[in-house]
Amino acid sequence: MNTVAAVGTFGGTVGTLMEITEAPPKRLASITVYVTQNDGGNAKRVCAISFTYFDADGKDHKVGPWGCEITDEVTPNQVNIKGNERVIEISGTADGNIKSLNISTNYGITYPFGDKNVGKEFKIPVHNSAIVGFFALTSGIGLNAVGAYVIPENKH
């Protein structure tokens, strides 16, 4: 993927690897995080992710959703990434699957999803770079782990 580096995965260690199979990403356009409304009486959790990115030619690509089946009990939460805005950190918690996910941008905005009080914390910070896409381990019923594609700041 040229100047794109893969960082991670964070979370669980099993599942089917899901990754970008088309053109390498250059800039994120949007991220949708899917959260269960009620996980069998347990806390809400992140169960899937999808995203749209632009490649070097400016073509947009929609990827996912990866993880659980999208039903009425799953709430999609879309984050649109504006022109000069960049995702500079992904953090969250996991205990075999992703329980919470926080998306932070260079505009000082953090979008929190899921229950941050469950699982072990993880963080994917980038320096002088931007997160431009994701890869994941999934089990079909959930998002087990997440990783990020990162590109140097002067390349996006």
Backbone hydrogen bonds, N-H to C=O, Kabsch-Sander energy under -0.5 kcal/mol:
donor,donor_aa,acceptor,acceptor_aa,energy
4,V,1,M,-2.3
5,A,150,V,-3.1
7,V,148,A,-2.9
10,F,146,V,-2.4
12,G,144,N,-3.6
16,T,138,T,-3.3
18,M,136,A,-3.2
26,K,54,F,-3.0
27,R,54,F,-1.7
29,A,52,T,-3.2
30,S,52,T,-1.7
31,I,79,V,-2.3
32,T,50,S,-3.2
33,V,31,I,-0.5
33,V,77,N,-2.5
34,Y,32,T,-0.5
34,Y,48,A,-2.5
35,V,75,T,-2.4
36,T,45,R,-2.6
37,Q,73,E,-2.8
39,D,42,N,-1.0
40,G,38,N,-1.2
42,N,39,D,-1.6
47,C,34,Y,-2.8
48,A,34,Y,-1.2
49,I,66,W,-1.7
50,S,32,T,-2.2
51,F,63,V,-2.2
52,T,30,S,-2.3
53,Y,61,H,-2.3
54,F,27,R,-3.1
55,D,59,K,-2.2
58,G,55,D,-1.9
61,H,53,Y,-2.7
63,V,51,F,-3.2
66,W,49,I,-2.7
68,C,47,C,-2.7
71,T,69,E,-0.9
74,V,71,T,-1.5
75,T,35,V,-3.3
77,N,33,V,-1.7
79,V,31,I,-3.3
80,N,78,Q,-0.5
81,I,29,A,-2.7
82,K,80,N,-0.6
85,E,82,K,-1.1
87,V,131,I,-0.6
88,I,86,R,-0.6
88,I,104,S,-2.3
89,E,104,S,-1.4
90,I,124,I,-1.5
91,S,102,N,-2.0
92,G,122,F,-2.1
93,T,100,S,-1.1
94,A,120,K,-1.7
95,D,97,N,-2.0
98,I,143,L,-3.3
99,K,93,T,-2.6
100,S,93,T,-1.6
101,L,113,F,-2.3
102,N,91,S,-3.4
103,I,111,Y,-2.1
104,S,89,E,-2.8
104,S,102,N,-0.5
105,T,109,I,-2.4
106,N,86,R,-2.0
108,G,105,T,-1.7
111,Y,103,I,-2.8
113,F,101,L,-1.9
115,D,44,K,-0.7
115,D,99,K,-1.4
116,K,114,G,-0.7
118,V,115,D,-1.3
120,K,94,A,-3.2
122,F,92,G,-2.3
124,I,90,I,-3.7
126,V,88,I,-2.0
130,A,151,I,-2.3
131,I,87,V,-2.9
132,V,130,A,-0.6
132,V,149,Y,-2.8
133,G,149,Y,-1.0
135,F,147,G,-1.7
136,A,18,M,-2.5
137,L,145,A,-1.8
138,T,16,T,-2.0
139,S,142,G,-1.7
140,G,142,G,-0.6
144,N,137,L,-1.9
144,N,142,G,-0.8
145,A,137,L,-1.7
146,V,10,F,-2.4
147,G,135,F,-2.9
148,A,7,V,-2.7
149,Y,133,G,-2.4
150,V,5,A,-3.1
151,I,130,A,-2.3
153,E,128,N,-3.1
155,K,152,P,-2.2
156,H,153,E,-0.9
